[in-house]
Amino acid sequence: MSSKYAGGPTETERCIESLMAVFQRYAGRDGNARSLSKKEFVTFMNTELASFSKNQKDPGVLDRMMKKLDMNCDGQLDFAEFLNLIGGLAEACHEHVLSSPTSGGPKRS
């Protein structure tokens, strides 16, 4: 992705490029570069979101996440389904920051 402006890509464009690169790093290891298999998803979670994965007391949490994210029930996560995960995590982090007493933002319950 390249910006039409001389200054190079914007911060948002760089973020999108980064998300695409991370998805591609894990997708295709099992043969289909357009989606993450369950094995690829688990590898992604254990590598990129290790603090989340390793702190789970429930060993089935990643299986349930994969099932919930897999909107078309094909056993794979395409890029749009992957973005649902990223968006959900970003939203949860944002809400956490807003509810922090030091954030200056409104508290939500």
N, C-alpha and C positions, 0 to 999 in steps of 0.2 A: 504494500500500500504506500503510495507516495502522495504527498501533499502538492497541490497546484501552486502553493506559495513558496517563495525562494528560501524561506527559513528552514525548510525540511519538514518532516512530519510533526504534527502537533502531539502534545502529551496523550491525548485520547487516541490518536492514530497509532502511536507507539504501543499503547496498552492493548489495542485490538491486535496489532501485529504479534505482540507477546502471547496473547491468549491463543492465537492461531498456531504459533510455533510450539507452544506447550502441547496443544492437542495433537499436532502432527508428530511430536516426539514419541507419543505413546500409541497413537492409532497406527494400524498397519503392521504392527509386530506379528499379528496373527494372520496377516494376508490382506485385510481390507483397510486401506488407508483413509476411508471415509467415515469410519466409526471405531469406537472402543469396544472390544469384547469385554466380557466380565473379567477375565484375567488381566487385560490391559487396564481396565478401570481400577482394579485392586492395586496394581502396580503404581498407577498414577496417584491414588489416594495415599498409599504407604510411602511414596517418595515426595510428592509435592505438598501433601497435607498431612505429613507424618504426625504432627502434634495432635491433630484431630483423631486420626486413626489409632494411634498408640494409646491414647487416653480413654478409649471406649472400653467399658466393662462388658458390654454385650458383644459376643463374637459374631453375631448375625447382622450387625448394623450395616455393614457395607453391602451385604446381599439385599437387604431391604431398601437401601438407598438406590442401588442399581435398578431394582424392580420398579420403584416409584418414579425414577427419572426416565425409564424406558417407556415413553408414551405410546409407541406403536407396537410394543411387546414383541420385538424381534430379537431380543437377547443382546442387543448392541446399543451403544449410545452414539448417535450422530452428533454433529457439531451443535445443532440447535438444542438437543437434549443436554449436552455437556454445558452449554451456556446457562441452562436452567439451574444447574448445580452451582455454577460460578455466581450467578445472580442471587440465588438464595443465600449463599454464604456471605456475599457482599452486603446484602440487606440485613442479615443477622448481625454482622459486624457494625454496620452503620447504626442500627438500633441500640446496640450495646454502647457505642460511643455516645449517642444522644442521651442515654439513661445514666451515664457516668456523672457523679456529682461534680467532677472537675471540667466537664465538657462545656458548661454554660448553656447547653441546650435544654429544651423542655424535657422533663421526666415523663416517661410513659409507663403505664402499668398494664 
